[in-house]
Amino acid sequence: MTDIDKRLLVDTVTIQKTTEELDGWGKAVLADPVTLSPVRFDRQYQVQGTQNNRKESKPSLLFVYPKYCPVVLDKTFENAIVKDGQTEYRVTTVVPVSYPHNKKIFCYELECI
């Protein structure tokens, strides 16, 4: 795999992992936010249907390269909240991408909606 140029990593996001605790209303309590920078956040916006029968979704991908953003992301970050300015996304899947001939992580792909 080739290295990624740091100039392509232009985004900064914050991520909040859910904890096992519940608040008084039965909702999961979020941990303190962690800032991830520099990362690449590919946003998408999809609309299905027309007028009154309209569904909107934001399937997006967040690329975190440990070479530039030293963080370890694992399955505990599923259902975490990613904030990009004013827009919030929920992490559905964390995919670690490793180098082909060793177990070192090249990047993490976080699929968000």
C-alpha positions, 0 to 999 in steps of 0.5 A: 500500500502506498502512503497517503499524503497528509494534505488530503486529510483536511477534516477535524471531527469529534467522536463520543463513545457510548458507555454502559451507564444509563441516565435517568431516562434510560438512554446511554451516557456518552463519554467525553468527546475526543478530537480526531485531526487530521482525518478524511471525512467523505460525506454523502447525502441521499434522498429517496422518494418525492414530496410527502413520501421522502426519506433522507439519509447521510451514509458517510465514511470517516478515514482515520490514519494512525500515522497522522492521528495516533488513536486506536479504534475498535468495536467499542466505537460502534454506535458512537456519535461523530460531530462535524461542525453542527451535523451529527452522525452515528458510527455503524461499523469500524473496519480496520485496514491493515498492510498486506504482509504484516498486522500493522494497521494502515487506517480505520474506516468508520461507516456512519449514517 
